[in-house]
């Protein structure tokens, strides 16, 4: 859709994605990222699973739906750690949710994903990142590093 700021973006009702977090044996966080295929926007770059929201869908529900379509269903009971909302226009936003899971999972489930991997936080900046994800990453890392209420 063409947004109020003049840019064309995917998702008439906005969009959402999810960064899954798991802690390794030393308690260090790892994040799941997907390498976007050439068939997807900014293909060849790493980002989180996500996409357009359906009418009436919450960002949390939409992000988990998109993730299940692209990288698989998260195991157990995912726990919401926080979210970051990018709203460049009055009529469009992209919400990235951060969700903790108990164990690593994920694989390429459709044509949008070339690869799925788990990365330590200090390696994410070294990857070729999707522009939008790269812009959100400093906000997301703050959520990931917050003390857990487990």
N, C-alpha and C positions, 0 to 999 in steps of 0.2 A: 504494500500500500504506500501511497505517497503521504508522508506525515506532515504535520503542521509546520515543521521546520524546512520542508521542501525535499528532504531525503526520502528515497524509496527503501522500505524495510520489509522483512518477511513477517507476516502475521497480522491479520486485521485486528485481532484482539490482544496484540502484544506477543511476547515470547518469553520463554524461561528455559533455564538449564540447571544442571546439578553437578556439583563437585562432590564426589564421594571421598570420604576420609577413612582410613584404617590406621591403627597404631601397630608398629612392628614389635618384635620381642623386647626391644629396648625402650618402648613407649614413644618412639618417634613417629610423627605422622607421615603417612604416605598418601598421595592423592591420585585418583584415577583420572587419566586424560585419554581422549580418543584422537587418533590421527584422522583428520577429515579426508575423505576420498576426493578425487578430481571431480566427481559428480556433485559435490557440495560447495557452498560458498567458501572461498578461501581454501580450497582443497590443498592438501599437502601440509597443512599447519595443524598444530595440536590445540585442542580446546576441550571443553566439557560437553557431554551429551546434552542436547536441548533442541528446541524448535518452537514453532508457532503454537500458541494457546488456542483451544477451542472456545467457542462462545460459552460464557458462564464458568469456565474452568479456572481454578485458582492456580497461581504460579507453582505452588508445591505439587499439586496433582498433575499439572501439565509437564513439569520437569521430570517427575518420576515416570509418567507415561512415555515421554520421549526417550528417556534413558532405557526403559524396558524394550522399546522398539530398536534402539541403536546398539546397546551394549549388554542387555540382559536385565533380568529382575534382581534387585539387590536381595541378598539372603537375610533371614531373621527379621528383626524389627529396627529399621533405619531410624536414627535419632536426628532431628533437626538441630543444627548448631547455630544457624543464623542465615541471613540473606543480605544480598546487596542489590539495590535497584538502580539501574541506569535508565534515566528518563530524559532523553534529549529533545523530546517534543511533548506537547500537551496531550496528544492522542496516542502515544505509543511508549512502551517501556519494555525493558528486558530485565527479568529478575533472575539472579543466580542464587540458588539455594546451596547451602553447605550441609551435607548429611553424613553422619558417622555410621559406619557399618562394622560388624564384628569380624569379617574376614574378606580378603580380596576376592573379587569375582570379575566377570566381564570378558566379552569377546565380540568380534564384529558380527552383528546380527543382520545387517542389511547393506545396501550399496553406499550408504553415507559414510561408513566407517572403514578405514583401511587397517587400523590397528587399535588395540587397547593396551595400556600399560599403567603401572603404578610407579610414581616418582616421589623421591624425597623432596621436601620443599625447596631446598637449595639448588636443585637441578631444573626446576620449572623455567626459570629465567633464561636458561641456556638453550631451551628448545625454540624452534620456529613456531611462534604462537599466533593464533588467529587474532587479528587486531582488537576486536571487542573484548576477547578474553584477556589479552595482555593489559588492556586498560583497567579491567576489573580486578586483576590479580592482586595488586597491593591491598585492596579492600578485603578480598577473600582470605588472604594470608593472615590478616588481623583476626578474623573470625576463627580460623583454624587454630591459631596459637593461643586463643583465650583458654583459661583454665576450665577444665571439664567439670560438670556438676554430677558426674557419674557416682 
